[in-house]
């Protein structure tokens, strides 16, 4: 690897990191605005034009708050918890192709993907499952029954839904024949979006993504009405901010994964017909990708402000008794369809 | 048993159909409802800049009126304090000294007149009790502050300004019934009789 490559990758890493932070920051603003609009209110509009500086004000508020570490808590783990949540949230953006490759005039290829791990999907799932530890450690280290209950709920929920999520992806992997996120995106050129071939897997994946990010209607880990605040009851100041922020980064990354795996990533029909300049292809492709991401972020918020929360047994029933069997059935159907000729030849 | 209202519904625990059980149609319907609200006119508004329309007879912050010559109408009779169900009004009466005729309309006046805005329930009974048409409730909203004692309004805040153009308009509070009441000469307790007539 040359020096220029290292510098390019470093810039890309910083960009992806910055973009995910900024998008997460403005997701908090968007969430409050969308919540307000869906409830016939105006929403925050005092800080700056249309309240656009509201996230900054919130950030300053978070930093200024008193930092409290409970006396009875396990101090090291108490600090590791939110750090881990934040770390895993930021790590997932690495394998996502953020736009079409940029080919310079000298023929050098600049991919808008930090690294193309050939088992990208496995990597994603691995990192997402580490995210559970952040919540579990934080909830346990607080030494508070509400935190512990919240953490137990969160971890059991995330583990259960990870299963269904993984199973829903298997049918996709069977169809595409690769685990590399980059190849999956490339296969979906123009209209060949996976959602058209695997609508059912897509639906299951989106439902599980809601549960994985602890968003309504599956926001049991932090259900205020029952558990005070859930796993972050004892947290204050920026440590609380990290947990809340990690949730929004997760939402952004989940939207990006949904858009990449099922909705064609940066692909858009007719993009190469009207845009020919390689630089513009990259720019337009990236913009298309982000438009898709923002749509899914909106979907996340839209659902949150529409549906009430599930009861815990309903949540578990849905996960184990409905989603997992459905995902397995979907795998069977995918297998039968893709090996139809061989099966016919048997008889 | 006979129903008290016609709004009661008979609850049924019937089995859900397949479409109901998978929730999706209901969820989509709900999402369409919330989306329709996204574009609806908002019911809230930017308060300090935009104010809600209030009724013409709105009962807000009190004013102690002056008469047409600029003298205070209040004679510290204490009827408002007696009428006040929240016991928000207190006053100290004082005798008018020679030379103060331009300031106070009658021989007695309130040297101190306080309304505790935290106690006040804005019922308007003080206004009804006042025989001198001195105290009125206006359409002004009592502003909020951080200190409790700042809610005790003295004469400095209650008496309307002396300048003719800064007087507080209370004509909206004068309902048709009030005006009709004033027409009755027998009940005209509010006319300042000349000294001779009093004898």
Boltz contact constraints between the chains, C-beta under 6 A:
constraints:
  - contact:
      token1: [A, 37]
      token2: [B, 38]
      max_distance: 6.0
  - contact:
      token1: [A, 38]
      token2: [B, 34]
      max_distance: 6.0
  - contact:
      token1: [A, 38]
      token2: [B, 37]
      max_distance: 6.0
  - contact:
      token1: [A, 38]
      token2: [B, 38]
      max_distance: 6.0
  - contact:
      token1: [A, 40]
      token2: [B, 37]
      max_distance: 6.0
  - contact:
      token1: [A, 40]
      token2: [B, 40]
      max_distance: 6.0
  - contact:
      token1: [A, 40]
      token2: [B, 42]
      max_distance: 6.0
  - contact:
      token1: [A, 40]
      token2: [B, 43]
      max_distance: 6.0
  - contact:
      token1: [A, 41]
      token2: [B, 44]
      max_distance: 6.0
  - contact:
      token1: [A, 42]
      token2: [B, 42]
      max_distance: 6.0
  - contact:
      token1: [A, 42]
      token2: [B, 44]
      max_distance: 6.0
  - contact:
      token1: [A, 306]
      token2: [B, 30]
      max_distance: 6.0
  - contact:
      token1: [A, 306]
      token2: [B, 31]
      max_distance: 6.0
  - contact:
      token1: [A, 306]
      token2: [B, 34]
      max_distance: 6.0
